[in-house]
Amino acid sequence: MAAFDSVKALVFDVFGTVVDWREGIAREAAPFLARHGRSDIDPHAFADAWRKRYQPAMEACRSGRRPFTRLDVLHRENLEDLLREYGMDPAGIGEAALDDLNRAWHRLDPWPEAVAGLARLKRRFIIAPLSNGNIALMLNMAKRAGIPWDAILGAEVAQAYKPQPEAYLRTAEVLGIRPAELCLVAAHNGDLRAARQCGLMTAFVTRPTEHGPNQATDLKPEEPWDVVAKDFQDLAGQLGC
């Protein structure tokens, strides 16, 4: 694709675009809830409720109400608040069990074609995550799942959370390239919109079950992104990889 002749690197949203967070969290929440006598809680509903706290927690950092804080810490705070909401006392569960469940975010599985598609894209482009996840989370996820990143860029690199412009612009700076030489690949129109405003190229990949069988958002491109693909294999084909 001629429009990508000047693109040197592809960076990827991770949660929802590269990995299936909902199924992964539900898979690990189910035995945790059962062990603590709460099999009445639907694991997918638990995953959704945990994820629902994700944006508000980061917004506290984006707005300056609190300093930049790693996502592992935010996830842990959100988990404890969620357990209390369900009438479960985090103090009674124990540090080891809470830490293990919090690290479920490190053990998420990629979408079925993602790793093979990334391997093809890597032949032509530098590939790296541009995620709100922290470096240790991204590193552990990649090691477990065989995700072939060229670099691990966590949110600590930018000291900013998407969609803050710094998240995109500092990533380009760290890679030593201009924003126009960088393309964001994401399943979320809002993320791509913010990236485009910073001068990045954009690639939309559909993940119609990220939020479960009744997903209502991001089912189609909302703007004329530079490329639209059904998955990473399709993206690789369109980009000549």
C-alpha positions as CSV (number, residue, x, y, z in Angstrom):
1,M,0.0,0.0,0.0
2,A,1.6,3.2,-1.3
3,A,0.4,5.3,1.6
4,F,2.5,3.2,4.0
5,D,5.8,3.6,2.0
6,S,7.0,6.1,4.6
7,V,5.8,4.2,7.6
8,K,8.6,2.7,9.6
9,A,6.8,1.4,12.7
10,L,3.4,0.0,13.7
11,V,2.4,0.4,17.3
12,F,-0.6,-1.5,18.7
13,D,-3.3,-0.9,21.2
14,V,-3.1,-4.1,23.2
15,F,-6.2,-4.7,25.4
16,G,-8.9,-5.7,23.0
17,T,-6.9,-5.2,19.8
18,V,-4.1,-7.8,20.4
19,V,-5.5,-9.8,23.3
20,D,-8.9,-10.9,24.4
21,W,-9.0,-9.3,27.9
22,R,-12.7,-10.3,28.7
23,E,-12.3,-14.1,28.2
24,G,-8.9,-14.1,30.0
25,I,-10.1,-12.2,33.1
26,A,-13.3,-14.3,33.2
27,R,-11.3,-17.5,33.0
28,E,-9.1,-16.6,36.0
29,A,-11.9,-15.0,38.0
30,A,-14.1,-18.1,37.9
31,P,-11.9,-20.3,40.1
32,F,-11.0,-17.4,42.4
33,L,-14.7,-16.6,43.0
34,A,-15.5,-20.3,43.5
35,R,-12.7,-20.7,46.1
36,H,-14.1,-17.8,48.0
37,G,-17.7,-19.1,48.0
38,R,-19.0,-16.7,45.4
39,S,-19.9,-18.9,42.5
40,D,-23.1,-16.8,42.3
41,I,-21.1,-14.0,40.6
42,D,-20.9,-14.4,36.8
43,P,-17.1,-14.4,35.8
44,H,-17.8,-12.4,32.6
45,A,-19.8,-9.8,34.6
46,F,-16.9,-9.6,37.0
47,A,-14.5,-9.0,34.1
48,D,-16.8,-6.3,32.7
49,A,-17.1,-4.6,36.1
50,W,-13.4,-4.6,36.6
51,R,-12.7,-3.2,33.2
52,K,-15.4,-0.5,33.7
53,R,-13.2,1.0,36.3
54,Y,-10.2,1.2,33.9
55,Q,-10.9,4.6,32.3
56,P,-12.0,6.5,35.5
57,A,-8.8,5.3,37.2
58,M,-6.6,6.6,34.4
59,E,-8.6,9.8,34.2
60,A,-7.5,10.7,37.7
61,C,-3.9,10.6,36.4
62,R,-4.7,12.4,33.1
63,S,-6.5,15.2,34.9
64,G,-3.6,15.7,37.4
65,R,-5.7,14.7,40.4
66,R,-3.0,12.1,41.1
67,P,0.5,11.6,39.7
68,F,1.1,9.1,36.9
69,T,0.6,5.7,38.4
70,R,1.3,2.3,36.8
71,L,-1.6,0.3,35.5
72,D,-0.8,-2.6,37.7
73,V,-1.4,-0.4,40.7
74,L,-4.6,1.0,39.3
75,H,-5.9,-2.5,38.5
76,R,-5.1,-3.6,42.0
77,E,-7.0,-0.7,43.5
78,N,-9.9,-1.3,41.2
79,L,-10.0,-5.0,42.1
80,E,-10.2,-4.3,45.8
81,D,-12.9,-1.7,45.3
82,L,-14.8,-4.2,43.1
83,L,-14.6,-7.0,45.7
84,R,-16.0,-4.6,48.3
85,E,-18.8,-3.8,46.0
86,Y,-19.6,-7.5,45.8
87,G,-19.5,-7.7,49.6
88,M,-16.1,-9.4,49.7
89,D,-13.4,-8.2,52.1
90,P,-10.0,-7.9,50.4
91,A,-8.2,-8.1,53.7
92,G,-9.7,-11.5,54.4
93,I,-8.7,-12.9,51.0
94,G,-4.9,-12.4,51.5
95,E,-2.2,-10.7,49.6
96,A,-1.0,-13.6,47.6
97,A,-4.4,-14.4,46.2
98,L,-5.1,-10.8,45.3
99,D,-1.8,-10.3,43.6
100,D,-2.3,-13.5,41.6
101,L,-5.7,-12.4,40.4
102,N,-4.4,-8.9,39.6
103,R,-1.7,-10.5,37.4
104,A,-4.4,-12.1,35.3
105,W,-3.9,-9.1,33.1
106,H,-0.4,-10.3,32.5
107,R,-1.7,-13.7,31.3
108,L,-4.2,-12.7,28.6
109,D,-4.4,-14.7,25.4
110,P,-4.0,-13.1,21.9
111,W,-6.8,-13.3,19.4
112,P,-6.4,-16.5,17.3
113,E,-4.6,-14.9,14.3
114,A,-2.8,-12.2,16.2
115,V,0.7,-13.7,16.7
116,A,1.0,-15.1,13.2
117,G,-0.2,-11.7,11.8
118,L,2.3,-9.8,13.9
119,A,5.1,-12.1,12.7
120,R,4.3,-11.2,9.1
121,L,4.0,-7.4,9.9
122,K,7.4,-7.6,11.7
123,R,9.1,-8.5,8.4
124,R,8.5,-5.0,7.1
125,F,7.9,-2.8,10.1
126,I,9.2,-2.2,13.6
127,I,6.3,-3.5,15.8
128,A,5.7,-2.5,19.4
129,P,2.8,-2.0,21.8
130,L,1.4,1.5,22.4
131,S,-0.6,0.5,25.4
132,N,-1.8,2.0,28.7
133,G,-0.3,-1.2,30.2
134,N,3.0,-0.9,32.1
135,I,6.3,-2.4,30.9
136,A,6.3,-5.4,33.3
137,L,2.7,-6.3,32.3
138,M,3.5,-6.0,28.5
139,L,6.7,-8.0,29.0
140,N,5.1,-10.9,30.9
141,M,2.2,-11.0,28.5
142,A,4.5,-11.2,25.5
143,K,6.8,-13.9,27.0
144,R,3.8,-16.1,27.9
145,A,1.9,-15.7,24.6
146,G,4.9,-15.5,22.2
147,I,4.0,-12.0,21.0
148,P,7.0,-11.0,18.8
149,W,7.5,-7.3,19.7
150,D,10.6,-5.6,18.6
151,A,10.4,-3.3,21.6
152,I,8.3,-3.2,24.8
153,L,6.9,0.3,25.3
154,G,4.7,0.7,28.3
155,A,2.9,3.8,29.5
156,E,5.9,4.6,31.8
157,V,7.8,5.6,28.6
158,A,5.4,8.4,27.8
159,Q,4.3,9.0,31.4
160,A,0.9,9.6,30.0
161,Y,-2.3,7.6,29.3
162,K,-4.0,7.5,25.9
163,P,-5.7,9.5,24.5
164,Q,-3.3,12.2,25.9
165,P,-1.2,13.5,22.9
166,E,2.0,12.7,24.8
167,A,1.3,9.0,24.7
168,Y,1.5,9.1,20.9
169,L,4.1,11.8,20.4
170,R,6.6,10.5,22.9
171,T,6.4,7.0,21.5
172,A,7.4,8.4,18.1
173,E,10.2,10.3,19.8
174,V,11.5,7.3,21.6
175,L,11.5,5.3,18.4
176,G,13.5,8.1,16.7
177,I,10.9,8.7,14.0
178,R,8.4,11.4,13.0
179,P,4.8,11.0,13.9
180,A,3.9,10.5,10.2
181,E,6.3,7.5,10.1
182,L,4.3,5.8,12.9
183,C,1.0,4.0,12.5
184,L,-1.3,3.1,15.3
185,V,-3.2,-0.2,14.9
186,A,-6.3,-0.3,17.1
187,A,-9.8,-1.8,17.4
188,H,-11.1,1.5,18.9
189,N,-12.1,4.5,16.9
190,G,-11.4,6.9,19.7
191,D,-7.8,5.8,20.1
192,L,-7.3,6.2,16.3
193,R,-8.9,9.6,16.3
194,A,-6.5,10.8,19.0
195,A,-3.5,9.3,17.1
196,R,-4.6,10.9,13.8
197,Q,-4.8,14.3,15.6
198,C,-1.1,13.8,16.6
199,G,-0.1,13.2,12.9
200,L,0.1,9.4,13.1
201,M,-1.2,7.0,10.4
202,T,-4.1,4.9,11.4
203,A,-5.2,1.3,10.9
204,F,-8.5,0.0,12.2
205,V,-8.9,-3.7,13.0
206,T,-12.3,-5.1,13.9
207,R,-12.7,-7.1,17.2
208,P,-16.5,-7.5,17.3
209,T,-16.5,-9.7,20.4
210,E,-14.1,-7.7,22.6
211,H,-17.0,-6.8,25.0
212,G,-18.9,-10.1,24.5
213,P,-21.7,-11.2,22.3
214,N,-23.7,-8.0,22.6
215,Q,-21.0,-5.5,21.8
216,A,-22.4,-2.2,20.6
217,T,-19.3,-0.1,20.0
218,D,-16.4,-0.1,17.6
219,L,-18.1,-2.6,15.2
220,K,-17.1,-0.6,12.2
221,P,-14.8,2.3,11.3
222,E,-16.3,5.6,12.1
223,E,-13.9,7.6,10.0
224,P,-11.9,6.9,6.8
225,W,-8.8,5.5,8.5
226,D,-5.7,4.9,6.4
227,V,-6.4,1.1,6.3
228,V,-9.3,-1.0,7.6
229,A,-8.8,-4.7,8.2
230,K,-10.8,-7.6,9.6
231,D,-7.8,-9.0,11.5
232,F,-4.0,-8.9,11.6
233,Q,-3.6,-11.4,8.8
234,D,-5.7,-9.3,6.6
235,L,-3.7,-6.2,7.7
236,A,-0.5,-7.9,6.8
237,G,-1.8,-8.8,3.4
238,Q,-3.0,-5.3,2.7
239,L,0.4,-3.9,3.7
240,G,2.3,-6.3,1.5
241,C,3.8,-8.4,4.3
